[in-house]
Amino acid sequence: MQMINFISGLLALCAGVFAIVAAVGVLRFPDVMTRMHASSKVASFAGALALLAAALDIGTLSATTRAVFAILFIFLTAPIGAHLLGRAAAWRRRMN
């Protein structure tokens, strides 16, 4: 039982570190495209790690199934959202 708590804590810590890296990237990167990259790629990975940590800590099949479906949803929708944001930024840049 202690090993599961250690692994879920490590996953949660890694999720927090990746979320902080994504936030710093959004603040520090110079243009819209690089900020979008930091917010979509790294933040979705941090969310997946946090969901895995929660599923491992809860330890039931129901929690694991829900976490897997949520991770799949995040990995399917984050690139689409980033693509649409990039297109909108490119369109706005052309209009100015």
N, C-alpha and C positions, 0 to 999 in steps of 0.2 A: 504494500500500500504506500509506503514511503517513496518508493521509486516512481510511482505514477504521479504523486504530488510534486516530486522534483522535476519530472519531465514536463508536466503541465505548467509549472511555474517558470521553467526555462523557456517554453514556447510563448508564454505570456510576456516575459521579459523581452524576448526577441521581437515580438509584435510591437511592443512599446518603442523599442529602439528604431525599428523600421518606420513607425509612424512619426517619430521625431525627425528622422532623416528626410522623410517626405515633406514634412512641414518646413524644415530648413531649406529644402530644395525649392519649394514654392516661394519662399521669401527671398532667396538669394539669386535664383536664375534670372537672366536678363530679359528674356522675351516670352511670349505666350506659349510657343511650341515646347520649349524646354520645361516651363512650369507645368504644362499639361502632362508631359511625360512623367514628371516627378509625382504629380498628384494621382495619376491613374495607375501606373505600373507598381510603384512602391507601396502605395496605400492599399491597393487590392491585395498585395502579398501580405501586408501587415494584418489586414482583416481576416485573411485565411488562416494565418498563424493564431490569431486570437480565437477564432472559431474552433480550431483544432484543440487549443488549450482548454476551452470550455467543454468540448465534447469528451476529452480525455479525463477531465476533472469530474464531470458528472458520471461518466462511465456506463450509461445505459445505451441500448441499441437505438432507442428513439432519439436521444440527443445526438448520437453519432450520425444517424441518417439525416436529421435536420441540418446538422453542420455541413455534411457533404453536399446536400442540395443548395444550401446557402453559398457555399464556396463556388459551386458550379455556376450559380446565378451571378455572383460577383465577377467571375472570370469571363462570363459571356457578355455581361452588360458594360463593364468598365472600358473595354476597347471601343465599343460602339459609341459610348458617350464621349470618349476622348477624340474619336474621329469626327463626330459632329461638332464638338467644340473647336477643333482645328479648322474644319471647313468654315465655321462661322467667323473665326479670327482671320482666316485668309480672305474671306469675302469682305469683311469690314476693312481690312487693310487696302484692298483694291478700291473700295468706295471712297477712301480718303485721299 
